[in-house]
Amino acid sequence: MNTTLLAERYRLTDHLARGGMADVYAAHDELLGRRVAVKMLHANFATDEAFVQRFRREAQAAANLTHPNIVSIYDTGKDGGSYYIVMELVEGRTLREVLRSEGPLLPRRAAEIASEVAAALSVAARGGLAHRDVKPGNILLTPTGSVKVTDFGIARAWDDSEELTKTGAVIGTATYFSPEQAQGHPADGRSDLYALGVVLFEMLTGRPPFSGETPVSIAYQHVSENASVPSASNPDVPAELDAIVMRALEKNPLDRYQSAEEMRGDLLRFLSGLPVGATHPDAATRVVAATPPPTVPPDETYRQLTPLPPERRTPWSVIIGSILLLVVVAIAGLYLLDGLSNTDARNALVEMPGLTGATEAQAIEELQDLDLRFLLSRQPSDEFEEGTVASTDPVAGTLVDPTMRVTLVVSSGPETFAVPGVVGRDVTAASEALREADFIVRVESVTDDEIIANQVISQDPPAGTNHPPGTEVLLTVSAGPEQVVLSEYTGFTAIDALAALSNLGVQTVVEREFHPTIPDGEVIRTEPGALEIIPKNTVVTLIVSLGVEPVAVPSLIGNTEAEARNALAALGLNMVLGEPIEVTADSGQEGIVLAQGTPANVLVEPGTTITVQIGEVPPPPTTTTVPSTTTTTTTP
C-alpha cells in the first residue's frame, strides 16, 4: 500500500486486518523509531458520536491495563476526520489461524493458553472491565509461545451507567456468546469466562461446542442446549480438563467460576498434576488419573494430535548395505586368492556394462558377476526413479581394469526444496514467491468475516516441508466477508425488521426520528439503503418512525382574528370561532382574541383545530315611534 503519515508521526505501511468497526495497519513510529499497530475507525462511523465515544472508551480502558498477556496501548488521537489508536505490534499468529491450519491442540498446551488468557481477564476485572468479545481471533500467539489478548473494543466499565449503544445494537460474536448476552442481558466478567470455556473447548476438539447457519440459531443453543464434554470428540482430553470446561460453560453465571483468577487457579492445578476444584457431571463414575507434569517441547507447541507411528522396521537400505558389505568382502577375498594364484589374470580388462535405468539390486548383481569392484553414490534426479541407476563412471562400453573401482550413481528421486511460507500474505505476492521456487499454484477462495480479501488463510503443503519442483501448492484465500443484499424494510415494524436483518447475518443499530406519514414504530429506511450489496459484517442502521412530530400551540391572546388564523395555519393548525365575548366600544378589544380553547405551549398534532373567542361590541338599542305611544325596545 502507499505509505500514509498519520498525525505527522505514524507512517502506515501494511494493512493487517479489518474488523467490525475499524481497520488495523502496521506502522512505523517516526518519533520513537519503532514498529507499532494502528487501529483506525471506519470512515462511516467517524461521524457517529456513539461509535466515536465507544472507540475512545476502548483506548482509555485498555491503556490502563498493563500486563504481559495484554496488548499495550501507546497513544490515541484524531487526524482530520480519522480517529485512531496506536498499540503494540505483536508478531505471530492468532489462535484462530493456528486452529484452522493445525487443528486441535495438545490438551496441556490448550490449558496453558487458557490460563494466560484468564490471567489477562483477571487484570481487566481488577480494573473494572469485561472484555465481552473473547474469541480465538482476539488471542495472539507469539513465536516464543507467549499469549496476548487484544481488542478490548467493546469492553466497558461495569459501573458505567451511561448506555453507549443504541437499541438493537449487537455486540460480540455469536459463536462465543454467553447465554446472558444471547438474551440481551448485561455481560460481566463471568460472561468472559463462558467465552473462554468455548475457546478452550475449541482448542481441545478443533470445533466450537455450538454451530449453526445463523447467529440467531447459535445464540439459541447457548441458551437452551448443553454442550457435550470435550473428551466425547477427543478421547485424549483428561477428565480434569473436561470438568474445567463444563464448569466454565454453565448456563447460570452463578454456577460458573466467579472470577478469572478462580478459573486460572484450576488450570494451573491441572498443569501441576494436582486435583482441580471443578467437578464433572459423571465424576463419581470416572477414575481420574493425575496429569503428568512435564510440558511438551517447544517445537511441539502447536502439534496437532496424531495417531502413534507404526512399529519401526529395519530399513531396506540397512539390509542391502549389509549384503553389499558381505559381497564386497567376498569379492575382495576372491580377488586376493586369485591374485596369489595368477598374477597375470589381475591385469585382464573387463567391458563396463550398460546399467543406466536398472534397479540398484540388478546393477550390483551384474557388477558382481563381472568381478568388478564399485562405489555407490546417491544423487537427486528428475529423469530416473528413486532406486534406479542414473549413471556410471566410467560409462558403458569402457574397458575397465578389475583392480580399479567403478562408481554407480543411484537416483534418490527428484531434488526437493522447502515450500515457502505464504500464509498471511497477499495472494499475488504469495503466488509469485511460490512460482519463483518452481512450485505450481492453485487458488481457492472462501468468504471470511475477519481476514481481508485476497489474503492467504492457509497453504497445502505446509511451509517448510520439502517437495520436488512442479508440486502443486493449494492456497486458500480470503474473499472477504460474505456479501448480502438488503431488502426493502420500509413499513415493517421495528421488531420484524430486526429479526429479518438478524437472519441475514448483519449487525444492526436503531435510530428514531419523526415522520409525517409513517406511523410510530414502523421502519422509515435503512442505511445502507434497500437493494445495496454489502459485506455480511456491515453494521446496518435501522431508522424507525416516532410518528408525526407534534407542534406547540402559540399564544393567540391579543391577536386579531386574521393574525391568529395566519399563526395557526403556519403550524398546520386550524381555527374556529367560539362564542364572542361582549366588550364595550371604548375598550379597544373589539375584533381581538380574548380567549383560546387550547392553552399556549400545549403540544398537539398538525391538523388540530383550535377554538378562539373574539371581543364583540353589542349593537345599540333600536327605537320605534308609534302614534300616541312611544315604545323603547332593546335588542338582545
NUVEXZA-129780 format. One line per field, with one value per residue (C-alpha): residue number from 1; x negated, y negated, z negated. Coordinates in Angstrom, 2 decimals, padded with zeros to 5 digits, m for minus. Layout:
num	(NUM,...)
xx	(X,...)
yy	(Y,...)
zz	(Z,...)
END
This chain:
num	(1,2,3,4,5,6,7,8,9,10,11,12,13,14,15,16,17,18,19,20,21,22,23,24,25,26,27,28,29,30,31,32,33,34,35,36,37,38,39,40,41,42,43,44,45,46,47,48,49,50,51,52,53,54,55,56,57,58,59,60,61,62,63,64,65,66,67,68,69,70,71,72,73,74,75,76,77,78,79,80,81,82,83,84,85,86,87,88,89,90,91,92,93,94,95,96,97,98,99,100,101,102,103,104,105,106,107,108,109,110,111,112,113,114,115,116,117,118,119,120,121,122,123,124,125,126,127,128,129,130,131,132,133,134,135,136,137,138,139,140,141,142,143,144,145,146,147,148,149,150,151,152,153,154,155,156,157,158,159,160,161,162,163,164,165,166,167,168,169,170,171,172,173,174,175,176,177,178,179,180,181,182,183,184,185,186,187,188,189,190,191,192,193,194,195,196,197,198,199,200,201,202,203,204,205,206,207,208,209,210,211,212,213,214,215,216,217,218,219,220,221,222,223,224,225,226,227,228,229,230,231,232,233,234,235,236,237,238,239,240,241,242,243,244,245,246,247,248,249,250,251,252,253,254,255,256,257,258,259,260,261,262,263,264,265,266,267,268,269,270,271,272,273,274,275,276,277,278,279,280,281,282,283,284,285,286,287,288,289,290,291,292,293,294,295,296,297,298,299,300,301,302,303,304,305,306,307,308,309,310,311,312,313,314,315,316,317,318,319,320,321,322,323,324,325,326,327,328,329,330,331,332,333,334,335,336,337,338,339,340,341,342,343,344,345,346,347,348,349,350,351,352,353,354,355,356,357,358,359,360,361,362,363,364,365,366,367,368,369,370,371,372,373,374,375,376,377,378,379,380,381,382,383,384,385,386,387,388,389,390,391,392,393,394,395,396,397,398,399,400,401,402,403,404,405,406,407,408,409,410,411,412,413,414,415,416,417,418,419,420,421,422,423,424,425,426,427,428,429,430,431,432,433,434,435,436,437,438,439,440,441,442,443,444,445,446,447,448,449,450,451,452,453,454,455,456,457,458,459,460,461,462,463,464,465,466,467,468,469,470,471,472,473,474,475,476,477,478,479,480,481,482,483,484,485,486,487,488,489,490,491,492,493,494,495,496,497,498,499,500,501,502,503,504,505,506,507,508,509,510,511,512,513,514,515,516,517,518,519,520,521,522,523,524,525,526,527,528,529,530,531,532,533,534,535,536,537,538,539,540,541,542,543,544,545,546,547,548,549,550,551,552,553,554,555,556,557,558,559,560,561,562,563,564,565,566,567,568,569,570,571,572,573,574,575,576,577,578,579,580,581,582,583,584,585,586,587,588,589,590,591,592,593,594,595,596,597,598,599,600,601,602,603,604,605,606,607,608,609,610,611,612,613,614,615,616,617,618,619,620,621,622,623,624,625,626,627,628,629,630,631,632,633,634,635,636)
xx	(000.00,m001.07,m002.50,m000.49,m001.81,000.73,000.59,m002.83,m004.26,m002.93,m003.74,m001.24,m002.99,m000.72,002.99,003.25,006.95,010.47,012.88,016.49,015.76,012.05,009.09,005.71,002.44,m001.23,m003.07,m006.40,m006.60,m008.82,m009.41,m010.48,m011.73,m009.68,m007.09,m003.52,000.03,002.62,006.36,008.44,012.19,014.12,014.99,018.73,018.61,016.37,019.40,021.45,020.93,021.94,019.33,016.67,017.43,017.13,013.87,012.37,013.58,011.69,008.44,008.97,009.90,007.20,004.46,004.86,004.16,000.51,m000.26,m002.44,000.72,002.45,001.58,000.29,001.92,m000.57,001.42,004.78,005.97,007.67,006.14,008.54,011.73,009.98,009.90,007.07,005.43,001.71,000.83,m001.83,m002.54,m002.58,m004.47,m002.91,000.47,003.94,005.22,007.90,005.23,003.43,006.64,007.54,004.16,003.25,006.48,006.89,004.01,002.48,004.62,001.68,000.94,004.65,004.69,001.52,003.08,006.37,004.54,002.71,005.97,007.52,004.58,005.31,009.04,008.20,006.16,009.01,011.52,009.44,009.70,013.49,013.53,015.11,013.79,017.15,015.62,013.24,012.61,009.65,009.32,008.56,005.91,002.42,m000.36,m003.92,m006.73,m008.05,m004.70,m003.53,000.16,001.57,005.23,006.20,009.20,011.00,013.03,016.39,015.29,016.73,016.58,019.09,020.08,020.65,024.31,024.22,025.51,023.19,025.08,028.34,031.42,030.88,027.07,025.35,022.07,019.83,019.56,022.45,020.24,018.72,021.84,022.73,026.40,026.98,025.53,027.67,030.75,029.74,028.88,025.84,022.47,019.82,016.58,018.38,019.59,015.93,015.25,018.07,016.49,013.10,014.75,015.97,012.44,010.91,013.47,012.48,008.74,009.33,011.67,010.98,014.57,016.80,019.49,022.35,022.68,025.49,026.39,027.32,026.23,029.78,029.63,026.24,027.42,030.48,028.23,026.16,029.35,031.19,028.76,025.97,022.56,021.03,017.81,014.63,013.49,016.51,014.82,011.20,010.57,007.13,008.75,008.28,011.28,009.96,009.93,013.46,014.56,012.93,014.58,018.03,017.79,017.00,019.92,022.61,025.74,026.28,023.47,023.77,022.77,019.64,016.28,016.93,013.66,010.93,008.47,010.54,010.61,006.90,006.21,007.94,005.99,002.69,003.59,004.30,000.94,m000.80,000.88,002.98,006.73,008.92,011.81,014.31,016.28,017.52,021.21,020.22,017.10,018.33,018.18,014.80,011.34,009.27,005.56,003.06,001.82,m001.89,m003.74,m006.24,m005.30,m005.71,m008.95,m008.86,m008.84,m005.61,m003.77,m001.14,m001.42,001.90,002.98,001.92,002.04,m001.04,m003.56,m003.60,m006.09,m009.55,m011.08,m014.63,m015.17,m015.89,m018.95,m020.47,m019.68,m021.08,m024.10,m024.83,m024.54,m026.79,m029.37,m029.39,m029.58,m032.47,m034.36,m033.73,m034.88,m037.99,m038.79,m038.29,m040.38,m043.23,m043.08,m043.02,m045.95,m048.05,m047.40,m047.53,m049.16,m048.56,m044.78,m044.70,m045.50,m042.64,m040.33,m036.54,m033.98,m031.77,m028.16,m025.24,m023.44,m021.55,m017.88,m018.48,m017.49,m020.21,m019.99,m020.19,m023.24,m025.07,m024.35,m025.74,m028.90,m029.44,m029.09,m031.92,m034.06,m034.10,m034.53,m032.33,m031.40,m027.77,m026.76,m023.22,m022.16,m018.82,m017.49,m014.41,m014.86,m015.30,m013.09,m014.35,m016.45,m017.43,m020.86,m021.18,m024.78,m028.08,m031.70,m033.15,m030.32,m029.05,m031.46,m034.64,m037.32,m037.85,m040.83,m039.34,m041.79,m040.01,m036.62,m033.76,m031.15,m027.45,m025.27,m021.81,m018.87,m017.46,m014.42,m013.69,m015.51,m013.26,m013.02,m011.35,m007.94,m007.95,m005.58,m002.99,m000.12,000.96,m000.46,001.42,002.31,000.43,m002.80,m002.32,m001.79,m004.86,m007.03,m005.87,m006.36,m009.86,m010.57,m009.29,m006.03,m002.62,000.04,003.75,006.05,009.36,011.36,013.55,015.55,014.19,015.60,012.26,009.47,009.27,009.90,007.01,005.03,003.81,005.52,003.73,001.49,001.10,m001.61,m002.60,m005.52,m008.93,m008.04,m010.27,m008.80,m010.13,m009.72,m006.38,m004.49,m001.08,m000.56,003.06,003.65,006.89,007.51,010.00,012.68,013.54,016.85,019.82,021.91,025.63,028.39,030.51,034.27,036.76,037.88,039.91,043.26,042.03,042.39,039.06,039.26,039.91,037.11,034.61,035.48,035.08,031.71,030.51,031.41,029.50,026.43,025.76,025.39,027.89,028.34,031.64,032.26,035.63,036.99,040.33,042.10,045.20,046.82,045.20,046.77,044.85,042.81,042.55,039.35,038.66,035.47,032.15,028.59,027.17,030.31,032.52,031.10,027.50,024.95,022.90,020.39,022.11,020.26,021.55,023.46,026.89,028.69,032.47,034.35,037.68,040.55,041.66,044.83,045.85,043.82,046.13,046.26,046.70,049.89,048.93,050.38,053.13,054.40,054.26,054.11,056.70,058.77,056.70,053.40,054.50,055.69,052.41,050.28,052.13,052.07,048.29,048.07,050.55,053.34,056.97,059.04,062.72,064.57,066.34,068.95,067.86,067.07,069.05,066.89,067.58,066.88,064.25,062.39,060.29,060.87,063.35,062.10,059.30,058.75,059.59,059.56,058.38,059.67,056.24,053.70,050.42,047.40,049.52,048.18,050.75,050.58,050.73,054.31,055.72,058.49,058.06,061.17,060.79,063.19,063.19,064.22,067.51,069.41,073.15,075.37,077.07,080.74,083.41,086.15,089.64,092.22,095.95,098.78,099.78,097.35,093.59,092.04,088.34,087.15,083.69,082.38,080.79)
yy	(000.00,m003.59,m004.80,m007.43,m009.64,m009.87,m012.76,m013.64,m010.69,m007.23,m006.02,m003.33,m000.53,002.53,003.27,006.15,006.75,005.34,005.61,004.68,001.01,000.44,001.29,002.31,001.26,001.93,m001.38,m002.93,m005.43,m008.12,m009.77,m006.73,m004.62,m001.51,000.68,000.27,001.26,m001.46,m000.86,m003.38,m003.82,m003.22,m006.46,m005.77,m005.61,m008.65,m010.94,m008.78,m010.14,m006.86,m004.87,m007.54,m007.50,m003.69,m003.88,m006.42,m004.41,m001.39,m003.35,m004.84,m001.49,000.61,m001.99,m001.50,002.25,003.26,006.98,009.35,011.08,007.86,005.91,002.48,m000.79,m003.59,m006.53,m007.70,m010.69,m012.18,m013.13,m015.11,m013.08,m009.83,m008.53,m006.14,m004.08,m003.19,000.12,002.77,004.68,008.39,010.71,014.13,015.65,015.55,018.64,018.74,019.13,021.84,023.85,023.50,024.68,027.26,028.48,029.27,028.59,030.93,030.76,029.45,026.63,025.71,025.40,023.26,020.82,020.67,019.95,016.99,015.62,015.97,014.01,011.15,011.21,011.18,007.98,006.40,007.44,005.72,002.57,002.93,004.11,007.00,007.87,009.06,010.47,013.26,015.44,017.08,014.10,011.85,014.17,013.74,016.35,015.11,017.20,017.81,019.27,016.26,015.36,011.83,010.76,007.88,005.81,004.55,002.70,003.43,003.55,001.02,000.25,002.32,m000.68,m002.92,m003.93,m005.70,m003.49,m003.81,m001.54,m002.19,000.00,003.22,002.98,006.37,006.59,009.66,012.82,015.32,018.44,017.25,015.58,016.34,017.26,013.88,012.00,014.06,012.98,009.31,009.19,007.27,009.03,009.14,010.98,014.32,013.86,013.66,016.93,018.61,017.40,018.67,022.03,022.06,021.20,023.96,026.45,025.45,025.78,029.33,030.57,028.35,027.01,024.82,026.55,024.96,024.09,023.11,021.35,018.02,016.11,016.48,020.29,020.35,017.96,020.17,023.18,021.20,020.53,023.85,026.70,028.31,028.83,032.30,032.91,032.32,035.92,037.13,035.66,036.10,039.11,037.69,034.92,035.71,035.79,032.78,030.63,031.85,030.65,027.22,026.69,027.75,025.51,022.53,023.43,023.46,021.64,019.84,017.37,018.29,021.88,020.85,019.78,016.50,014.90,015.32,015.89,018.86,020.45,019.80,021.50,024.69,024.61,024.20,027.08,029.24,028.29,029.18,032.57,031.53,032.15,029.41,027.69,028.23,031.46,033.34,034.34,038.03,037.63,040.25,042.94,041.98,042.86,039.70,040.16,037.50,035.41,035.95,032.72,032.45,029.97,030.61,029.48,026.01,027.47,029.35,026.31,026.37,030.00,031.49,034.69,037.60,041.41,043.23,044.04,047.62,050.11,049.39,051.92,052.41,050.14,051.85,049.65,051.32,054.79,054.04,052.32,055.36,057.62,055.30,055.34,059.12,059.15,056.67,058.73,061.87,060.24,058.87,062.31,063.95,061.27,061.74,065.51,065.14,062.70,065.13,067.89,065.99,062.55,062.18,062.57,059.43,057.33,058.68,055.84,056.02,054.10,051.82,052.98,050.62,050.23,046.93,047.41,050.72,051.10,050.84,054.58,055.52,053.32,054.72,058.28,057.65,055.98,058.91,061.35,059.46,059.41,055.59,053.58,050.50,047.47,046.38,042.72,041.34,038.14,036.44,036.98,035.69,038.27,041.54,043.03,043.37,046.55,046.86,046.24,042.72,043.05,044.94,043.92,045.00,045.11,048.28,049.92,048.68,051.33,051.44,052.72,055.06,053.66,050.27,049.37,048.22,045.71,046.49,043.35,044.29,041.83,040.62,039.25,035.69,032.92,031.37,027.84,026.28,024.79,021.03,019.88,017.51,017.57,014.00,012.57,011.06,013.78,012.08,011.83,015.34,016.85,015.06,016.38,019.96,019.79,018.38,021.52,023.65,024.71,024.74,022.58,023.37,020.88,021.50,018.57,018.70,015.98,014.81,012.21,011.32,011.80,009.15,010.06,011.57,012.56,016.19,018.08,021.45,023.43,027.11,028.48,026.54,024.13,025.70,029.17,030.48,031.25,031.53,028.65,028.71,029.77,028.10,025.82,025.10,021.61,020.95,017.21,014.94,013.46,011.07,011.09,012.83,010.41,009.99,007.90,005.65,005.91,003.05,002.79,m000.48,000.11,003.12,002.97,002.48,005.99,007.68,005.74,006.57,010.26,010.22,008.44,010.88,013.82,012.08,012.16,008.42,006.36,003.59,000.35,m001.51,m005.26,m007.04,m010.12,m011.79,m011.21,m012.95,m009.80,m006.63,m005.53,m005.26,m002.02,m001.34,m001.46,m004.60,m003.38,m001.60,m002.87,m001.45,m001.52,001.18,003.44,002.46,005.30,005.14,007.32,009.59,007.98,004.48,002.60,001.60,m001.38,m000.95,m004.30,m003.83,m006.35,m008.24,m009.22,m012.77,m015.47,m017.49,m021.31,m023.76,m025.86,m029.56,m032.23,m033.95,m036.35,m039.94,m038.99,m039.98,m037.19,m037.31,m037.30,m034.34,m032.38,m033.00,m032.00,m028.70,m027.99,m028.40,m025.49,m023.33,m024.03,m025.06,m027.77,m028.01,m030.91,m030.26,m032.40,m036.08,m037.91,m041.13,m044.25,m047.98,m050.16,m052.14,m049.05,m048.68,m044.89,m044.58,m042.00,m040.92,m037.30,m037.31,m033.54,m030.30,m026.79,m025.06,m026.86,m028.12,m025.74,m022.58,m020.00,m018.87,m017.02,m019.03,m019.41,m020.01,m022.68,m025.48,m027.38,m031.12,m033.78,m037.29,m040.52,m041.95,m045.26,m044.65,m046.71,m049.91,m049.80,m050.14,m052.96,m052.53,m055.52,m054.65,m057.27,m058.36,m055.86,m055.75,m052.29,m051.61,m048.13,m046.80,m044.13,m041.32)
zz	(000.00,000.39,m002.91,m004.74,m007.55,m010.36,m012.83,m011.35,m013.28,m012.35,m008.83,m007.80,m005.89,m005.65,m006.03,m008.52,m009.17,m009.00,m011.91,m012.53,m013.10,m012.43,m010.18,m011.62,m010.00,m010.64,m011.02,m011.91,m014.76,m013.22,m016.61,m018.65,m015.74,m016.48,m014.76,m016.03,m015.10,m014.35,m014.60,m012.59,m012.93,m009.70,m007.93,m008.03,m011.85,m012.38,m012.20,m014.57,m018.08,m019.74,m017.84,m018.39,m022.10,m022.19,m020.21,m022.64,m025.62,m024.27,m024.25,m027.70,m029.24,m027.60,m028.16,m031.91,m031.63,m031.91,m031.80,m029.70,m028.43,m027.27,m024.12,m025.22,m024.13,m023.36,m022.01,m020.71,m018.76,m015.72,m012.37,m010.22,m010.32,m011.31,m014.89,m015.74,m018.48,m018.47,m020.10,m020.45,m017.21,m018.08,m015.75,m015.39,m014.59,m016.06,m017.82,m015.11,m012.40,m014.39,m014.86,m011.19,m009.94,m012.59,m014.17,m017.89,m020.26,m022.81,m025.99,m028.02,m025.54,m025.39,m029.19,m029.13,m026.62,m028.54,m031.82,m030.25,m028.78,m032.25,m033.68,m031.24,m032.08,m035.80,m035.38,m033.40,m036.07,m038.77,m036.64,m036.46,m032.85,m031.00,m027.53,m026.11,m022.89,m023.91,m020.84,m019.03,m016.69,m019.69,m021.17,m019.71,m019.95,m019.54,m018.01,m021.55,m022.65,m024.69,m024.73,m024.34,m024.47,m022.21,m021.18,m024.23,m021.56,m023.16,m026.77,m029.17,m032.89,m034.87,m036.95,m033.91,m033.95,m030.59,m027.78,m024.80,m022.43,m020.71,m020.85,m018.94,m018.77,m018.54,m020.46,m020.45,m018.34,m018.43,m018.49,m021.79,m023.30,m026.89,m027.47,m029.15,m026.16,m023.79,m025.77,m025.76,m029.48,m030.77,m030.45,m033.17,m033.89,m034.16,m030.58,m029.55,m031.40,m029.48,m026.22,m027.41,m028.07,m024.46,m023.24,m025.43,m024.07,m020.51,m021.26,m022.56,m019.81,m016.79,m016.76,m018.98,m021.10,m019.14,m015.45,m013.11,m009.89,m011.52,m014.64,m015.98,m015.82,m017.56,m020.28,m020.84,m021.50,m024.01,m025.95,m025.67,m024.88,m026.89,m025.31,m025.15,m027.08,m025.02,m025.57,m023.59,m020.49,m021.60,m023.91,m024.81,m026.90,m030.63,m032.97,m034.93,m031.78,m030.90,m034.34,m033.93,m030.52,m031.70,m034.80,m032.56,m030.24,m032.94,m031.72,m035.04,m035.81,m039.50,m038.67,m036.73,m038.04,m039.79,m038.71,m036.11,m038.96,m040.20,m036.74,m036.25,m039.59,m038.39,m035.11,m036.95,m039.30,m036.27,m034.72,m038.01,m038.27,m041.29,m041.81,m040.37,m042.12,m039.29,m039.27,m036.24,m035.99,m035.88,m038.05,m040.50,m037.82,m036.35,m037.55,m037.36,m036.76,m037.72,m034.82,m034.14,m034.93,m032.02,m029.29,m025.60,m023.93,m022.27,m018.78,m019.60,m020.95,m018.21,m017.13,m016.06,m017.78,m015.57,m015.91,m017.16,m014.40,m013.11,m014.52,m013.16,m010.82,m009.72,m006.68,m003.36,m003.00,m006.10,m004.78,m001.33,m002.84,m004.95,m001.90,000.10,m002.67,m002.66,001.13,001.15,m001.45,000.55,003.80,002.07,000.71,004.06,005.73,003.25,003.65,007.41,007.29,005.30,007.77,011.02,011.21,014.94,014.61,012.45,015.48,017.65,018.82,018.45,020.53,018.39,018.80,019.51,016.19,016.64,015.68,013.93,010.30,007.70,006.95,010.63,011.19,008.16,009.23,012.73,011.40,009.06,011.94,013.69,010.54,010.66,007.50,007.11,005.05,004.50,004.82,004.40,006.13,006.92,010.43,012.21,015.02,013.13,010.46,006.93,006.53,010.22,011.75,013.15,014.45,014.10,014.11,016.42,018.96,020.60,023.12,021.45,020.79,017.03,015.07,012.42,009.89,010.11,008.60,010.77,009.49,009.50,009.23,007.93,008.10,004.80,006.66,007.75,005.90,003.26,001.95,m001.09,m000.35,m001.19,m003.92,m002.44,m004.97,m005.75,m002.53,000.40,002.90,005.75,003.77,002.38,005.83,007.18,004.32,004.92,008.69,008.21,006.16,009.11,007.47,009.18,007.55,007.25,005.51,003.78,002.38,m000.72,m002.44,m005.78,m008.15,m009.76,m007.21,m004.49,m000.87,001.14,m001.98,m002.16,m005.01,m004.67,m002.33,m001.50,m001.57,m004.71,m004.83,m005.34,m004.02,m001.20,002.22,005.77,008.24,010.00,006.88,006.68,003.67,002.78,001.39,m000.48,m000.05,m001.79,000.46,m002.35,m004.22,m002.63,m000.54,m001.21,000.43,m001.78,m001.23,m001.40,m005.04,m004.85,m006.56,m008.57,m012.33,m014.06,m015.63,m012.28,m010.57,m013.34,m013.08,m009.28,m009.48,m012.15,m009.89,m007.11,m009.35,m009.64,m012.80,m013.49,m015.40,m015.75,m015.45,m015.90,m014.10,m013.35,m010.03,m008.64,m007.20,m008.62,m011.93,m015.18,m015.43,m011.69,m009.62,m007.59,m005.85,m006.36,m005.97,m003.70,m001.62,m000.16,002.59,001.77,001.75,m001.46,m003.38,m005.88,m008.81,m007.95,m010.66,m009.27,m010.82,m011.08,m011.08,m012.92,m012.96,m016.08,m014.23,m013.28,m015.03,m017.36,m017.38,m020.26,m020.22,m020.09,m022.34,m020.37,m023.05,m021.81,m018.10,m015.59,m014.09,m010.89,m012.78,m014.88,m011.84,m009.99,m013.01,m013.35,m009.62,m009.56,m012.05,m010.18,m012.69,m012.05,m013.81,m014.63,m016.31,m019.57,m021.28,m021.12,m024.32,m024.84,m025.18,m025.26,m022.30,m024.14,m025.43,m022.28,m022.36,m019.56,m016.99,m019.31,m020.54,m024.22,m024.91,m023.27,m023.91,m023.90,m026.08,m024.64,m024.51,m024.61,m022.07,m019.50,m016.20,m012.96,m011.71,m015.21,m015.40,m017.97,m019.21,m019.90,m021.28,m019.79,m021.56,m020.16,m020.90,m021.13,m018.73,m020.11,m021.22,m018.44,m018.90,m017.33,m017.19,m017.34,m017.23,m020.70,m022.22,m022.36,m022.97,m023.50,m022.56,m023.34,m021.04,m022.94)
END
